[in-house]
Amino acid sequence: MAASLAAHPSDYLAAANTNLILGPLTALSRQRPGFTQENTLYPGLVPIVLALVALVSAAARPRSILAQLNVGVRWRVVALALAGACALALTFELPYLTLIRLVPHAQVIRVPARWMIPASFALSALAGIGLSAAIRWLRPSPNHMPDMAENRRTWVLAAVLVALIVLESLSLPLPLAQAHPSEDQQPVYNELKSQAVIDSPSRWGVIELPMYVAPQPEYPETKRMLSSAAGWWGLVNGYSGLTPLRQTALAQDVSGFPDPASMEALRGLANQGVRYLVVHPDQAPLDPAAWQDRDRWSAESDATLRPAGQWGSAYLYLINPYGDQLVRDSGSVTDPFWSHLRPQPANVIFSSPANDKISLLAHSVTNGASQTQIVLYWQADTPITEDFTVFVHSLDASGVIVAQADGPPLAGIYPTSTWQPGRIVQDTRTLPTGDSYLVGLYNPLDGVRLSALSPTGDAVPNDAFHIVP
């Protein structure tokens, strides 16, 4: 890694490609194999000349006209020169590798060429001392009070040097990226911001899919990092010059989302405090059509992800670290957040004339001012031979149906005849808020409800489970 990013001697002749004057003139220096933007190390001719003036003044004989620096400044010149020389040496491979072998923590500077930064500080200080010495040379003696002409020469010299520095470093246009203003960011981030107000984001984090990890271009992650500043929540996604091995492994684990491996990886993250998943189906390599037709419903059928809503093109989910355990053994839930959200047991068995049996294990109700989300947890006890329709009725205080959400499970993408015995199927319904709700199953061919039985075998009234929030 260090070898590929270390400086070459030709890098000190390489100016940025955006430099108006020196960019085209130093193009050949930027064409060597392995050259990156961090290898544009040309320091500028004027600072080098001024630094040399400082060194010559410090080395001049005491009685020489060049010896305009006092003893204290001379020692500063020596110290700056040594510091700059050491930093310059560390931009090369061998000195850098020697340093990190002796001082392993020095690897915090991962790119040897970045040692040019402290070298530039030393060069700048030397250039300032050199300019001061040059101005003193314009005066007959150190104690001489400069007249108007001498002051004019001083200002002209300073102005010319500044103009030359600006001229040789002028780079246009600057390679900037447009950052979206906060009012234009995706609405899902405003929802996360509101959650950060309710519950400190120090307690939770966010992961966004798809993930962009090297060798893919990682730049899309910078917008997500910027958006996370809306509420300062922790973010699994990220971008820098280094991609940790664990990030590469995680990207591989979730690359098949929403397959079982990705769900397991998400539960692992949830156990580390990652609470929210944001899915961007309109961002490659995800396919918006496949998401709407299949993948969304596959994801939402798993108890790992509880739908929290759709904002714009993005989908927000709560990541359940317990998976099916949240349904099967809710008493074992210790996390305070999920203790509040754990489903309530239902334990109703629906049976068809063909002896198909489907259990409603549990339910969860989130009441809103006008809309209510009801999450149903089903399980097929045996292979199902027919496709049944789920009904959810919203009732007023007198028991009259005021709204309903009937339809096959998961928008018909996961019909009951495809359910695997023993697998928990999560089915989320949203409908107008009522005082209570009725839930059950019926055969869409004749509209006949499946018989509903309690765990003791008693018939349930109306063959429907009654939910009273």
TORKOL-4160 file (C-alpha; in steps of 0.2 Angstrom, whole numbers, padded with zeros to 4 digits, m for minus):
469
<pt num="1" X="0000" Y="0000" Z="0000"/>
<pt num="2" X="0014" Y="0012" Z="0005"/>
<pt num="3" X="0024" Y="0008" Z="m0010"/>
<pt num="4" X="0010" Y="0012" Z="m0022"/>
<pt num="5" X="0006" Y="0029" Z="m0014"/>
<pt num="6" X="0024" Y="0035" Z="m0010"/>
<pt num="7" X="0031" Y="0050" Z="m0019"/>
<pt num="8" X="0043" Y="0049" Z="m0034"/>
<pt num="9" X="0055" Y="0063" Z="m0038"/>
<pt num="10" X="0045" Y="0068" Z="m0053"/>
<pt num="11" X="0030" Y="0071" Z="m0042"/>
<pt num="12" X="0039" Y="0087" Z="m0036"/>
<pt num="13" X="0037" Y="0094" Z="m0053"/>
<pt num="14" X="0019" Y="0089" Z="m0055"/>
<pt num="15" X="0006" Y="0103" Z="m0052"/>
<pt num="16" X="m0013" Y="0100" Z="m0052"/>
<pt num="17" X="m0021" Y="0097" Z="m0068"/>
<pt num="18" X="m0032" Y="0112" Z="m0065"/>
<pt num="19" X="m0017" Y="0124" Z="m0063"/>
<pt num="20" X="m0020" Y="0136" Z="m0077"/>
<pt num="21" X="m0001" Y="0139" Z="m0081"/>
<pt num="22" X="0009" Y="0124" Z="m0074"/>
<pt num="23" X="m0005" Y="0111" Z="m0076"/>
<pt num="24" X="m0002" Y="0108" Z="m0095"/>
<pt num="25" X="0017" Y="0111" Z="m0093"/>
<pt num="26" X="0019" Y="0097" Z="m0080"/>
<pt num="27" X="0007" Y="0085" Z="m0088"/>
<pt num="28" X="0021" Y="0073" Z="m0092"/>
<pt num="29" X="0025" Y="0071" Z="m0073"/>
<pt num="30" X="0007" Y="0066" Z="m0070"/>
<pt num="31" X="0007" Y="0051" Z="m0082"/>
<pt num="32" X="0018" Y="0039" Z="m0073"/>
<pt num="33" X="0010" Y="0023" Z="m0067"/>
<pt num="34" X="0001" Y="0024" Z="m0050"/>
<pt num="35" X="0000" Y="0043" Z="m0050"/>
<pt num="36" X="m0014" Y="0050" Z="m0040"/>
<pt num="37" X="m0020" Y="0067" Z="m0035"/>
<pt num="38" X="m0011" Y="0066" Z="m0019"/>
<pt num="39" X="0006" Y="0065" Z="m0029"/>
<pt num="40" X="0004" Y="0083" Z="m0036"/>
<pt num="41" X="0018" Y="0089" Z="m0024"/>
<pt num="42" X="0024" Y="0104" Z="m0034"/>
<pt num="43" X="0028" Y="0117" Z="m0020"/>
<pt num="44" X="0029" Y="0132" Z="m0031"/>
<pt num="45" X="0045" Y="0141" Z="m0037"/>
<pt num="46" X="0043" Y="0158" Z="m0027"/>
<pt num="47" X="0042" Y="0149" Z="m0010"/>
<pt num="48" X="0057" Y="0139" Z="m0014"/>
<pt num="49" X="0067" Y="0155" Z="m0019"/>
<pt num="50" X="0062" Y="0164" Z="m0003"/>
<pt num="51" X="0066" Y="0149" Z="0008"/>
<pt num="52" X="0083" Y="0148" Z="m0001"/>
<pt num="53" X="0085" Y="0167" Z="0004"/>
<pt num="54" X="0082" Y="0163" Z="0022"/>
<pt num="55" X="0094" Y="0149" Z="0022"/>
<pt num="56" X="0108" Y="0160" Z="0014"/>
<pt num="57" X="0104" Y="0174" Z="0026"/>
<pt num="58" X="0106" Y="0162" Z="0041"/>
<pt num="59" X="0122" Y="0155" Z="0034"/>
<pt num="60" X="0130" Y="0171" Z="0029"/>
<pt num="61" X="0145" Y="0178" Z="0038"/>
<pt num="62" X="0140" Y="0190" Z="0052"/>
<pt num="63" X="0148" Y="0205" Z="0044"/>
<pt num="64" X="0141" Y="0201" Z="0027"/>
<pt num="65" X="0126" Y="0212" Z="0020"/>
<pt num="66" X="0117" Y="0196" Z="0019"/>
<pt num="67" X="0118" Y="0192" Z="0037"/>
<pt num="68" X="0102" Y="0202" Z="0042"/>
<pt num="69" X="0095" Y="0188" Z="0054"/>
<pt num="70" X="0098" Y="0188" Z="0073"/>
<pt num="71" X="0103" Y="0173" Z="0082"/>
<pt num="72" X="0086" Y="0168" Z="0087"/>
<pt num="73" X="0079" Y="0168" Z="0069"/>
<pt num="74" X="0094" Y="0159" Z="0063"/>
<pt num="75" X="0090" Y="0144" Z="0075"/>
<pt num="76" X="0072" Y="0144" Z="0069"/>
<pt num="77" X="0078" Y="0143" Z="0051"/>
<pt num="78" X="0089" Y="0128" Z="0055"/>
<pt num="79" X="0075" Y="0120" Z="0065"/>
<pt num="80" X="0062" Y="0123" Z="0050"/>
<pt num="81" X="0075" Y="0117" Z="0037"/>
<pt num="82" X="0078" Y="0101" Z="0047"/>
<pt num="83" X="0059" Y="0098" Z="0050"/>
<pt num="84" X="0055" Y="0101" Z="0032"/>
<pt num="85" X="0069" Y="0090" Z="0026"/>
<pt num="86" X="0063" Y="0076" Z="0037"/>
<pt num="87" X="0045" Y="0078" Z="0031"/>
<pt num="88" X="0051" Y="0078" Z="0013"/>
<pt num="89" X="0061" Y="0062" Z="0016"/>
<pt num="90" X="0046" Y="0053" Z="0023"/>
<pt num="91" X="0036" Y="0056" Z="0007"/>
<pt num="92" X="0047" Y="0042" Z="m0001"/>
<pt num="93" X="0045" Y="0024" Z="0002"/>
<pt num="94" X="0060" Y="0018" Z="0011"/>
<pt num="95" X="0061" Y="0032" Z="0025"/>
<pt num="96" X="0042" Y="0030" Z="0027"/>
<pt num="97" X="0043" Y="0011" Z="0030"/>
<pt num="98" X="0058" Y="0013" Z="0041"/>
<pt num="99" X="0048" Y="0025" Z="0052"/>
<pt num="100" X="0032" Y="0014" Z="0054"/>
<pt num="101" X="0043" Y="m0001" Z="0058"/>
<pt num="102" X="0051" Y="0010" Z="0072"/>
<pt num="103" X="0035" Y="0019" Z="0077"/>
<pt num="104" X="0020" Y="0008" Z="0072"/>
<pt num="105" X="0008" Y="0022" Z="0077"/>
<pt num="106" X="0015" Y="0033" Z="0063"/>
<pt num="107" X="0004" Y="0023" Z="0051"/>
<pt num="108" X="m0010" Y="0035" Z="0056"/>
<pt num="109" X="m0003" Y="0044" Z="0040"/>
<pt num="110" X="m0007" Y="0031" Z="0028"/>
<pt num="111" X="m0001" Y="0039" Z="0012"/>
<pt num="112" X="0018" Y="0044" Z="0012"/>
<pt num="113" X="0015" Y="0058" Z="0000"/>
<pt num="114" X="0005" Y="0067" Z="0014"/>
<pt num="115" X="0020" Y="0071" Z="0023"/>
<pt num="116" X="0022" Y="0085" Z="0011"/>
<pt num="117" X="0009" Y="0094" Z="0022"/>
<pt num="118" X="0021" Y="0097" Z="0036"/>
<pt num="119" X="0035" Y="0100" Z="0024"/>
<pt num="120" X="0024" Y="0114" Z="0016"/>
<pt num="121" X="0022" Y="0122" Z="0033"/>
<pt num="122" X="0040" Y="0122" Z="0035"/>
<pt num="123" X="0043" Y="0129" Z="0018"/>
<pt num="124" X="0030" Y="0143" Z="0021"/>
<pt num="125" X="0038" Y="0148" Z="0037"/>
<pt num="126" X="0055" Y="0149" Z="0028"/>
<pt num="127" X="0048" Y="0159" Z="0014"/>
<pt num="128" X="0041" Y="0171" Z="0026"/>
<pt num="129" X="0058" Y="0173" Z="0034"/>
<pt num="130" X="0066" Y="0175" Z="0017"/>
<pt num="131" X="0054" Y="0189" Z="0012"/>
<pt num="132" X="0058" Y="0198" Z="0029"/>
<pt num="133" X="0077" Y="0196" Z="0025"/>
<pt num="134" X="0074" Y="0202" Z="0007"/>
<pt num="135" X="0065" Y="0218" Z="0013"/>
<pt num="136" X="0079" Y="0221" Z="0025"/>
<pt num="137" X="0092" Y="0221" Z="0011"/>
<pt num="138" X="0083" Y="0236" Z="0003"/>
<pt num="139" X="0088" Y="0246" Z="0018"/>
<pt num="140" X="0105" Y="0254" Z="0021"/>
<pt num="141" X="0106" Y="0248" Z="0039"/>
<pt num="142" X="0096" Y="0239" Z="0052"/>
<pt num="143" X="0093" Y="0255" Z="0062"/>
<pt num="144" X="0089" Y="0266" Z="0047"/>
<pt num="145" X="0072" Y="0274" Z="0047"/>
<pt num="146" X="0065" Y="0270" Z="0029"/>
<pt num="147" X="0060" Y="0284" Z="0019"/>
<pt num="148" X="0045" Y="0285" Z="0007"/>
<pt num="149" X="0055" Y="0278" Z="m0008"/>
<pt num="150" X="0061" Y="0263" Z="0002"/>
<pt num="151" X="0044" Y="0259" Z="0008"/>
<pt num="152" X="0038" Y="0260" Z="m0009"/>
<pt num="153" X="0051" Y="0247" Z="m0015"/>
<pt num="154" X="0046" Y="0236" Z="0000"/>
<pt num="155" X="0028" Y="0236" Z="m0005"/>
<pt num="156" X="0032" Y="0234" Z="m0023"/>
<pt num="157" X="0043" Y="0219" Z="m0019"/>
<pt num="158" X="0029" Y="0211" Z="m0008"/>
<pt num="159" X="0016" Y="0214" Z="m0021"/>
<pt num="160" X="0026" Y="0206" Z="m0035"/>
<pt num="161" X="0030" Y="0191" Z="m0025"/>
<pt num="162" X="0012" Y="0189" Z="m0019"/>
<pt num="163" X="0006" Y="0191" Z="m0037"/>
<pt num="164" X="0019" Y="0178" Z="m0043"/>
<pt num="165" X="0013" Y="0166" Z="m0030"/>
<pt num="166" X="m0005" Y="0168" Z="m0035"/>
<pt num="167" X="m0001" Y="0167" Z="m0053"/>
<pt num="168" X="0009" Y="0150" Z="m0052"/>
<pt num="169" X="m0004" Y="0142" Z="m0041"/>
<pt num="170" X="m0020" Y="0148" Z="m0049"/>
<pt num="171" X="m0031" Y="0134" Z="m0052"/>
<pt num="172" X="m0048" Y="0135" Z="m0061"/>
<pt num="173" X="m0061" Y="0129" Z="m0062"/>
<pt num="174" X="m0060" Y="0121" Z="m0044"/>
<pt num="175" X="m0065" Y="0103" Z="m0044"/>
<pt num="176" X="m0080" Y="0105" Z="m0033"/>
<pt num="177" X="m0096" Y="0093" Z="m0031"/>
<pt num="178" X="m0113" Y="0100" Z="m0029"/>
<pt num="179" X="m0120" Y="0097" Z="m0011"/>
<pt num="180" X="m0138" Y="0097" Z="m0010"/>
<pt num="181" X="m0146" Y="0109" Z="0002"/>
<pt num="182" X="m0155" Y="0103" Z="0017"/>
<pt num="183" X="m0172" Y="0107" Z="0010"/>
<pt num="184" X="m0168" Y="0097" Z="m0005"/>
<pt num="185" X="m0163" Y="0081" Z="0003"/>
<pt num="186" X="m0173" Y="0066" Z="0003"/>
<pt num="187" X="m0188" Y="0066" Z="0014"/>
<pt num="188" X="m0183" Y="0050" Z="0023"/>
<pt num="189" X="m0169" Y="0060" Z="0031"/>
<pt num="190" X="m0181" Y="0072" Z="0038"/>
<pt num="191" X="m0191" Y="0058" Z="0046"/>
<pt num="192" X="m0174" Y="0051" Z="0054"/>
<pt num="193" X="m0171" Y="0069" Z="0060"/>
<pt num="194" X="m0188" Y="0069" Z="0069"/>
<pt num="195" X="m0183" Y="0052" Z="0077"/>
<pt num="196" X="m0167" Y="0060" Z="0082"/>
<pt num="197" X="m0177" Y="0073" Z="0092"/>
<pt num="198" X="m0187" Y="0060" Z="0100"/>
<pt num="199" X="m0174" Y="0048" Z="0105"/>
<pt num="200" X="m0155" Y="0053" Z="0105"/>
<pt num="201" X="m0146" Y="0046" Z="0090"/>
<pt num="202" X="m0132" Y="0041" Z="0102"/>
<pt num="203" X="m0143" Y="0026" Z="0105"/>
<pt num="204" X="m0145" Y="0020" Z="0087"/>
<pt num="205" X="m0138" Y="0020" Z="0070"/>
<pt num="206" X="m0143" Y="0018" Z="0052"/>
<pt num="207" X="m0138" Y="0008" Z="0037"/>
<pt num="208" X="m0143" Y="0012" Z="0019"/>
<pt num="209" X="m0144" Y="0000" Z="0004"/>
<pt num="210" X="m0137" Y="m0002" Z="m0008"/>
<pt num="211" X="m0119" Y="0000" Z="m0001"/>
<pt num="212" X="m0105" Y="0006" Z="m0012"/>
<pt num="213" X="m0088" Y="m0001" Z="m0007"/>
<pt num="214" X="m0072" Y="m0002" Z="m0016"/>
<pt num="215" X="m0068" Y="m0007" Z="m0029"/>
<pt num="216" X="m0085" Y="0001" Z="m0034"/>
<pt num="217" X="m0085" Y="0020" Z="m0034"/>
<pt num="218" X="m0089" Y="0025" Z="m0016"/>
<pt num="219" X="m0094" Y="0043" Z="m0020"/>
<pt num="220" X="m0113" Y="0040" Z="m0017"/>
<pt num="221" X="m0109" Y="0037" Z="0001"/>
<pt num="222" X="m0103" Y="0055" Z="0003"/>
<pt num="223" X="m0121" Y="0062" Z="0001"/>
<pt num="224" X="m0127" Y="0050" Z="0014"/>
<pt num="225" X="m0114" Y="0055" Z="0026"/>
<pt num="226" X="m0119" Y="0073" Z="0023"/>
<pt num="227" X="m0137" Y="0069" Z="0026"/>
<pt num="228" X="m0133" Y="0061" Z="0042"/>
<pt num="229" X="m0128" Y="0078" Z="0049"/>
<pt num="230" X="m0146" Y="0082" Z="0049"/>
<pt num="231" X="m0148" Y="0073" Z="0066"/>
<pt num="232" X="m0130" Y="0067" Z="0068"/>
<pt num="233" X="m0135" Y="0048" Z="0069"/>
<pt num="234" X="m0122" Y="0035" Z="0067"/>
<pt num="235" X="m0120" Y="0028" Z="0050"/>
<pt num="236" X="m0114" Y="0011" Z="0044"/>
<pt num="237" X="m0111" Y="0018" Z="0027"/>
<pt num="238" X="m0096" Y="0029" Z="0024"/>
<pt num="239" X="m0082" Y="0034" Z="0012"/>
<pt num="240" X="m0064" Y="0039" Z="0015"/>
<pt num="241" X="m0047" Y="0034" Z="0007"/>
<pt num="242" X="m0047" Y="0018" Z="0016"/>
<pt num="243" X="m0061" Y="0004" Z="0015"/>
<pt num="244" X="m0060" Y="m0007" Z="0031"/>
<pt num="245" X="m0060" Y="m0026" Z="0028"/>
<pt num="246" X="m0076" Y="m0027" Z="0038"/>
<pt num="247" X="m0085" Y="m0015" Z="0027"/>
<pt num="248" X="m0080" Y="m0026" Z="0012"/>
<pt num="249" X="m0086" Y="m0041" Z="0021"/>
<pt num="250" X="m0103" Y="m0033" Z="0026"/>
<pt num="251" X="m0106" Y="m0027" Z="0008"/>
<pt num="252" X="m0104" Y="m0044" Z="0002"/>
<pt num="253" X="m0116" Y="m0051" Z="0016"/>
<pt num="254" X="m0130" Y="m0039" Z="0011"/>
<pt num="255" X="m0126" Y="m0039" Z="m0008"/>
<pt num="256" X="m0140" Y="m0052" Z="m0011"/>
<pt num="257" X="m0153" Y="m0042" Z="m0001"/>
<pt num="258" X="m0166" Y="m0047" Z="0004"/>
<pt num="259" X="m0160" Y="m0065" Z="0005"/>
<pt num="260" X="m0157" Y="m0074" Z="0021"/>
<pt num="261" X="m0139" Y="m0070" Z="0022"/>
<pt num="262" X="m0142" Y="m0052" Z="0021"/>
<pt num="263" X="m0156" Y="m0053" Z="0035"/>
<pt num="264" X="m0144" Y="m0062" Z="0046"/>
<pt num="265" X="m0131" Y="m0048" Z="0043"/>
<pt num="266" X="m0144" Y="m0035" Z="0047"/>
<pt num="267" X="m0149" Y="m0043" Z="0063"/>
<pt num="268" X="m0130" Y="m0044" Z="0068"/>
<pt num="269" X="m0129" Y="m0025" Z="0065"/>
<pt num="270" X="m0145" Y="m0022" Z="0075"/>
<pt num="271" X="m0137" Y="m0031" Z="0090"/>
<pt num="272" X="m0124" Y="m0018" Z="0089"/>
<pt num="273" X="m0136" Y="m0003" Z="0089"/>
<pt num="274" X="m0141" Y="m0001" Z="0071"/>
<pt num="275" X="m0159" Y="0003" Z="0072"/>
<pt num="276" X="m0165" Y="0009" Z="0055"/>
<pt num="277" X="m0163" Y="0002" Z="0037"/>
<pt num="278" X="m0165" Y="0014" Z="0022"/>
<pt num="279" X="m0168" Y="0006" Z="0005"/>
<pt num="280" X="m0166" Y="0016" Z="m0011"/>
<pt num="281" X="m0173" Y="0005" Z="m0024"/>
<pt num="282" X="m0170" Y="0018" Z="m0037"/>
<pt num="283" X="m0151" Y="0017" Z="m0035"/>
<pt num="284" X="m0141" Y="0004" Z="m0044"/>
<pt num="285" X="m0138" Y="m0010" Z="m0043"/>
<pt num="286" X="m0156" Y="m0012" Z="m0036"/>
<pt num="287" X="m0170" Y="m0013" Z="m0048"/>
<pt num="288" X="m0185" Y="m0002" Z="m0045"/>
<pt num="289" X="m0196" Y="m0014" Z="m0055"/>
<pt num="290" X="m0190" Y="m0030" Z="m0046"/>
<pt num="291" X="m0191" Y="m0021" Z="m0029"/>
<pt num="292" X="m0210" Y="m0017" Z="m0032"/>
<pt num="293" X="m0214" Y="m0034" Z="m0040"/>
<pt num="294" X="m0204" Y="m0045" Z="m0028"/>
<pt num="295" X="m0190" Y="m0040" Z="m0017"/>
<pt num="296" X="m0200" Y="m0027" Z="m0006"/>
<pt num="297" X="m0212" Y="m0040" Z="m0001"/>
<pt num="298" X="m0199" Y="m0053" Z="0002"/>
<pt num="299" X="m0190" Y="m0041" Z="0013"/>
<pt num="300" X="m0206" Y="m0037" Z="0022"/>
<pt num="301" X="m0212" Y="m0055" Z="0025"/>
<pt num="302" X="m0197" Y="m0057" Z="0036"/>
<pt num="303" X="m0199" Y="m0052" Z="0055"/>
<pt num="304" X="m0182" Y="m0045" Z="0054"/>
<pt num="305" X="m0188" Y="m0029" Z="0045"/>
<pt num="306" X="m0203" Y="m0020" Z="0052"/>
<pt num="307" X="m0210" Y="m0007" Z="0039"/>
<pt num="308" X="m0209" Y="0011" Z="0046"/>
<pt num="309" X="m0215" Y="0020" Z="0030"/>
<pt num="310" X="m0211" Y="0026" Z="0013"/>
<pt num="311" X="m0204" Y="0044" Z="0010"/>
<pt num="312" X="m0202" Y="0048" Z="m0008"/>
<pt num="313" X="m0193" Y="0034" Z="m0017"/>
<pt num="314" X="m0185" Y="0028" Z="m0001"/>
<pt num="315" X="m0191" Y="0015" Z="0011"/>
<pt num="316" X="m0188" Y="0015" Z="0030"/>
<pt num="317" X="m0187" Y="m0001" Z="0041"/>
<pt num="318" X="m0184" Y="m0004" Z="0059"/>
<pt num="319" X="m0172" Y="m0019" Z="0061"/>
<pt num="320" X="m0177" Y="m0032" Z="0073"/>
<pt num="321" X="m0162" Y="m0039" Z="0081"/>
<pt num="322" X="m0172" Y="m0054" Z="0088"/>
<pt num="323" X="m0179" Y="m0060" Z="0072"/>
<pt num="324" X="m0193" Y="m0073" Z="0074"/>
<pt num="325" X="m0189" Y="m0074" Z="0093"/>
<pt num="326" X="m0198" Y="m0058" Z="0095"/>
<pt num="327" X="m0214" Y="m0067" Z="0090"/>
<pt num="328" X="m0211" Y="m0084" Z="0097"/>
<pt num="329" X="m0203" Y="m0079" Z="0114"/>
<pt num="330" X="m0207" Y="m0060" Z="0116"/>
<pt num="331" X="m0204" Y="m0062" Z="0135"/>
<pt num="332" X="m0186" Y="m0065" Z="0132"/>
<pt num="333" X="m0184" Y="m0047" Z="0124"/>
<pt num="334" X="m0173" Y="m0036" Z="0135"/>
<pt num="335" X="m0169" Y="m0022" Z="0123"/>
<pt num="336" X="m0180" Y="m0007" Z="0130"/>
<pt num="337" X="m0184" Y="m0001" Z="0112"/>
<pt num="338" X="m0190" Y="m0018" Z="0106"/>
<pt num="339" X="m0199" Y="m0022" Z="0123"/>
<pt num="340" X="m0210" Y="m0007" Z="0119"/>
<pt num="341" X="m0213" Y="m0014" Z="0101"/>
<pt num="342" X="m0214" Y="m0033" Z="0104"/>
<pt num="343" X="m0230" Y="m0040" Z="0097"/>
<pt num="344" X="m0245" Y="m0046" Z="0107"/>
<pt num="345" X="m0249" Y="m0065" Z="0106"/>
<pt num="346" X="m0265" Y="m0070" Z="0097"/>
<pt num="347" X="m0263" Y="m0089" Z="0096"/>
<pt num="348" X="m0278" Y="m0092" Z="0084"/>
<pt num="349" X="m0279" Y="m0106" Z="0072"/>
<pt num="350" X="m0288" Y="m0104" Z="0056"/>
<pt num="351" X="m0294" Y="m0120" Z="0047"/>
<pt num="352" X="m0301" Y="m0123" Z="0030"/>
<pt num="353" X="m0313" Y="m0137" Z="0025"/>
<pt num="354" X="m0298" Y="m0145" Z="0016"/>
<pt num="355" X="m0290" Y="m0145" Z="0033"/>
<pt num="356" X="m0277" Y="m0132" Z="0029"/>
<pt num="357" X="m0271" Y="m0124" Z="0045"/>
<pt num="358" X="m0264" Y="m0107" Z="0047"/>
<pt num="359" X="m0260" Y="m0099" Z="0064"/>
<pt num="360" X="m0260" Y="m0081" Z="0069"/>
<pt num="361" X="m0246" Y="m0081" Z="0081"/>
<pt num="362" X="m0246" Y="m0062" Z="0086"/>
<pt num="363" X="m0250" Y="m0045" Z="0081"/>
<pt num="364" X="m0244" Y="m0027" Z="0083"/>
<pt num="365" X="m0254" Y="m0011" Z="0082"/>
<pt num="366" X="m0247" Y="0006" Z="0079"/>
<pt num="367" X="m0261" Y="0019" Z="0080"/>
<pt num="368" X="m0260" Y="0035" Z="0071"/>
<pt num="369" X="m0272" Y="0050" Z="0071"/>
<pt num="370" X="m0280" Y="0044" Z="0055"/>
<pt num="371" X="m0270" Y="0029" Z="0049"/>
<pt num="372" X="m0266" Y="0013" Z="0059"/>
<pt num="373" X="m0252" Y="0000" Z="0055"/>
<pt num="374" X="m0256" Y="m0018" Z="0060"/>
<pt num="375" X="m0243" Y="m0031" Z="0058"/>
<pt num="376" X="m0249" Y="m0049" Z="0058"/>
<pt num="377" X="m0237" Y="m0064" Z="0061"/>
<pt num="378" X="m0244" Y="m0080" Z="0052"/>
<pt num="379" X="m0237" Y="m0097" Z="0052"/>
<pt num="380" X="m0243" Y="m0112" Z="0041"/>
<pt num="381" X="m0244" Y="m0128" Z="0052"/>
<pt num="382" X="m0245" Y="m0139" Z="0037"/>
<pt num="383" X="m0242" Y="m0137" Z="0018"/>
<pt num="384" X="m0256" Y="m0126" Z="0012"/>
<pt num="385" X="m0266" Y="m0131" Z="m0004"/>
<pt num="386" X="m0276" Y="m0115" Z="m0008"/>
<pt num="387" X="m0273" Y="m0097" Z="m0008"/>
<pt num="388" X="m0283" Y="m0087" Z="0005"/>
<pt num="389" X="m0286" Y="m0069" Z="0007"/>
<pt num="390" X="m0283" Y="m0059" Z="0023"/>
<pt num="391" X="m0296" Y="m0047" Z="0029"/>
<pt num="392" X="m0293" Y="m0033" Z="0042"/>
<pt num="393" X="m0309" Y="m0023" Z="0047"/>
<pt num="394" X="m0308" Y="m0007" Z="0056"/>
<pt num="395" X="m0323" Y="m0005" Z="0068"/>
<pt num="396" X="m0330" Y="0010" Z="0076"/>
<pt num="397" X="m0336" Y="0010" Z="0095"/>
<pt num="398" X="m0352" Y="0002" Z="0091"/>
<pt num="399" X="m0344" Y="m0012" Z="0081"/>
<pt num="400" X="m0349" Y="m0006" Z="0063"/>
<pt num="401" X="m0336" Y="m0008" Z="0050"/>
<pt num="402" X="m0329" Y="0009" Z="0044"/>
<pt num="403" X="m0315" Y="0003" Z="0034"/>
<pt num="404" X="m0306" Y="m0013" Z="0028"/>
<pt num="405" X="m0290" Y="m0019" Z="0021"/>
<pt num="406" X="m0293" Y="m0036" Z="0012"/>
<pt num="407" X="m0281" Y="m0044" Z="0000"/>
<pt num="408" X="m0269" Y="m0058" Z="m0002"/>
<pt num="409" X="m0254" Y="m0058" Z="0010"/>
<pt num="410" X="m0240" Y="m0047" Z="0005"/>
<pt num="411" X="m0249" Y="m0040" Z="m0011"/>
<pt num="412" X="m0251" Y="m0057" Z="m0018"/>
<pt num="413" X="m0232" Y="m0059" Z="m0020"/>
<pt num="414" X="m0231" Y="m0073" Z="m0007"/>
<pt num="415" X="m0248" Y="m0082" Z="m0008"/>
<pt num="416" X="m0252" Y="m0095" Z="0006"/>
<pt num="417" X="m0250" Y="m0110" Z="m0005"/>
<pt num="418" X="m0231" Y="m0105" Z="m0006"/>
<pt num="419" X="m0229" Y="m0104" Z="0013"/>
<pt num="420" X="m0216" Y="m0116" Z="0021"/>
<pt num="421" X="m0223" Y="m0125" Z="0036"/>
<pt num="422" X="m0215" Y="m0118" Z="0052"/>
<pt num="423" X="m0209" Y="m0101" Z="0044"/>
<pt num="424" X="m0216" Y="m0085" Z="0052"/>
<pt num="425" X="m0223" Y="m0074" Z="0038"/>
<pt num="426" X="m0225" Y="m0055" Z="0043"/>
<pt num="427" X="m0239" Y="m0046" Z="0034"/>
<pt num="428" X="m0242" Y="m0028" Z="0037"/>
<pt num="429" X="m0258" Y="m0019" Z="0034"/>
<pt num="430" X="m0262" Y="0000" Z="0034"/>
<pt num="431" X="m0280" Y="0006" Z="0036"/>
<pt num="432" X="m0290" Y="0020" Z="0044"/>
<pt num="433" X="m0289" Y="0021" Z="0062"/>
<pt num="434" X="m0304" Y="0013" Z="0072"/>
<pt num="435" X="m0309" Y="0008" Z="0089"/>
<pt num="436" X="m0305" Y="m0010" Z="0086"/>
<pt num="437" X="m0301" Y="m0022" Z="0072"/>
<pt num="438" X="m0306" Y="m0039" Z="0066"/>
<pt num="439" X="m0293" Y="m0051" Z="0057"/>
<pt num="440" X="m0296" Y="m0067" Z="0048"/>
<pt num="441" X="m0295" Y="m0077" Z="0032"/>
<pt num="442" X="m0307" Y="m0082" Z="0018"/>
<pt num="443" X="m0307" Y="m0091" Z="0002"/>
<pt num="444" X="m0308" Y="m0078" Z="m0012"/>
<pt num="445" X="m0317" Y="m0091" Z="m0023"/>
<pt num="446" X="m0333" Y="m0091" Z="m0012"/>
<pt num="447" X="m0330" Y="m0078" Z="0001"/>
<pt num="448" X="m0332" Y="m0091" Z="0015"/>
<pt num="449" X="m0321" Y="m0088" Z="0030"/>
<pt num="450" X="m0309" Y="m0101" Z="0038"/>
<pt num="451" X="m0315" Y="m0107" Z="0055"/>
<pt num="452" X="m0306" Y="m0099" Z="0069"/>
<pt num="453" X="m0302" Y="m0109" Z="0084"/>
<pt num="454" X="m0293" Y="m0104" Z="0101"/>
<pt num="455" X="m0279" Y="m0114" Z="0107"/>
<pt num="456" X="m0291" Y="m0124" Z="0118"/>
<pt num="457" X="m0301" Y="m0129" Z="0102"/>
<pt num="458" X="m0316" Y="m0117" Z="0106"/>
<pt num="459" X="m0324" Y="m0108" Z="0091"/>
<pt num="460" X="m0319" Y="m0089" Z="0090"/>
<pt num="461" X="m0334" Y="m0078" Z="0087"/>
<pt num="462" X="m0337" Y="m0072" Z="0069"/>
<pt num="463" X="m0322" Y="m0083" Z="0064"/>
<pt num="464" X="m0311" Y="m0068" Z="0066"/>
<pt num="465" X="m0298" Y="m0062" Z="0079"/>
<pt num="466" X="m0304" Y="m0046" Z="0088"/>
<pt num="467" X="m0290" Y="m0034" Z="0091"/>
<pt num="468" X="m0293" Y="m0020" Z="0104"/>
<pt num="469" X="m0278" Y="m0008" Z="0105"/>
